[in-house]
Amino acid sequence: GTGQAIKNAQNCDGDVLFVHAKAAEEKFVAAGYGVERYDVMYNDFIIVGPAADPAGIAGSKDAAAAMKTIADSKSLFASRGDNSGTHKKEVSLWKDAGVDTAASSGDWYRETGSGMGATLNTAVGMGAYAMTDRGTWISFKNKGDYRIVVEGDDKLFNQYGVILVNPARHPNVKQAEGQAFIDWITGDEGQAAIAAYMLDGQQLFFPNARR
């Protein structure tokens, strides 16, 4: 996930950082670990849940309000709990909702410490709600009776960015190759490749680089 990727980049275990947590990315650059951050593409986060919808949130366009309803009703919620970009977004929404999930850890709030696919499998297995990015949901094969229950809130926007790891801080960074990748992914060819990436007839990501 994003948290681990940032740690790896700080340790120079890579030449380019390509993640989706803008505030953390900007902090990475400000601390001198990265050269410059570029927008690349976006999709959105969604909340999924069982058809029974125990919290009664289906159709909501207010993610924080829906999550407060989940908490108030003590409906099960499966969280990645792994400091990934998705988890960072989830944490920010709980904060907006005024919910302290730490107090409910192990009760209605279940942290998997796993990736998105494993967390979705856990959610489906226990009948819990979960937050995921739309691209992962499209590709997820074990949906059962699960469906999207919350979508369309501006707060669920999911921006991806790319950063060259700073060669001034880590001299072993392959600067030319890393910058070549950034130039490609933010250029016409890379942006077209992103737009053309489809699964089951659905576009997973939307290019929005600004050079």
N, C-alpha and C positions, 0 to 999 in steps of 0.2 A: 504493500500500500504506500500512499504518499509519505507518511511519517517515516517509514523505513527507508524509502528512496532518498529522502532528504538527509537522513543520517548517513547513508552510503555516500552521497555526494559530498557531504562535509568531510568525510574520511577519504575523499578522492577515489572512491570505488566506482568510477565512471567519469565520462567526459561531458555528458549532457544530462540535465535533469528535465524530465517531461512528466508533469504531474497535474493535479487539479485541486489546489487549495491556495488561492491567490494571496491571501494574507501571509501565509507561511512562506510562499515563494518570494514575496517582497521582503520579508524579514531575512530570508536567506541571502538575497542580493545586498541588502543594507548592511549585513554583518560581514560582507566582503567575500562570501563563499561563491557568489555568482557574478557574472559580468553584467548582464542585462536580461530582463524578462520580456518575452514576446507572447501575446495572445496567439493561439493556434486554432482552436475549435471549441465547440460547446455542445452539450446536450442538456438534459435536465434530470433532476432527482424526482422520484415518485415514492409514494407510500403504498405498499401492497398489503393485502389481507385476505382472509377467507371469505367466501361468499356469505357466510352467516353474519359477518361484520358485527361482532359483539359490542363494539364501542359506538356503532351507528354513525360512522364518519364518512361513509361513501358519498362521493360527489362534492366534498368540501374543497374549496379553493384556498383555504387558509390553513397552511401546514402547522403553524404553531398552535392554533386553536384546536385542530384535530388531535395533535399530540397531547395537549392538556386534557382533552376528553379521554384519550387512551389511559392517561395516568389516573384521572379521577375515577374512571370505571375499573381500574386495575386490570385492564385487558392485557394479555401477554404481548410483550414487544421484544423482538430479538435484535440485539445490537452487535455490530462487528466488534466494538470495544478494542480496536487495534490502532487507533491514532491515524487511520487512513484518511484520505480526502473525504470519503463518504462519512466516516465516523466524525470528523471535524465538523462537517455540515450538520449532522444529526445533533451533536452537542450544542451547536449554536442555536438550533431550533428549540431544544429543550430549555435553554436559557431564556429565549424569547417567550416561551410558554410559562416561565416561572416555576419549572419543575426541577426538583433536585433528585436526579435518578440514582445518585449514590446511596440515598436512604432506602431505595427500593431494590438495590442490586440483589439478585437471587430470588426475589419475590416475583412481581409481575415483569420486572425489567431483567432480561437475561442477556449477559454478555458472552459471546461465543469465543472471542479472541481469534477469530478465523477470517478468511477471505469472504468475498461477497457470495460466491456460489455456495460455499459451505453454510454461511449464515442463512441464506434463503432456504436451503434444504432443512436446516434446523427449524426455521420459522414455520415452514409447511408441515413439518413433522409434529410440532406442538400446537399448531393453530394460532401462531403469533403474528402480529403485524411486523413489518420490517421496512426500512428505507433502502432504496437501491437506485443506481442510475438507470435510466431507461434502456441504454444499450445492453447492459448486463441482463435486464429483465427480458428483453427481446430474445436474447440468446439462451436464456435459462429454460431447460427442458422439463423440469419436474414441477410444473405449475399447479397440478391438481385442480382444485376448484378456486385457486387464488386469482385475484384480479387487482387491477389498479383501483385504489380507493381515494387517493388524494393526488392531484396533479394540477398544474397551471398556476401555482403561486410563484410570483417573481423571485421569492426567496429560495426557490428550488432550482434556480439557474445554476448550471454546472460548467464553469469555464476551465479550460485546460491551457497551461502555459509551458513554454520551453525556455531553458536557461543554459548558457555555457558555463561550466564550472570554471572558476577563476584561475587561469594559469599563473597569475602573479602570486597566488597563495599556494597553488599546487603545480609546480613546474612540470610534472609528468603528464599533465593533461594534454591530450592530442587536440590542440587548439584548431588547427586547420580543418581536420576531419569533423570535429564537433561543430564548428561554424558552418561548414558545408552542409551538414544535416539540417541545421537551423534555417539556413538560406533556402534549402529545398522544401522543408515542411511548411515554411511560411510564404513560399513563392507560388507562382501559378501552378506548377506541376504538382507540388505536394498538396496544395489546397484542392485541386481537382481530384486527386486520388482520395482524399478524405470524403469529398462530396459523393464520390462514386461507390464508396464502401457500403454495401447493402447486405441485409440478412432478412430472409423471408419477405423480400420486397419492401423492406423498411430501411430508411437511412438512419444509421446509428449516430453519426456525428455531423456537425454543421460547421464548415470552415469560416473563420472570422478574423484571420490574421490582418494586422494593419502594419504596413512597412513604411 
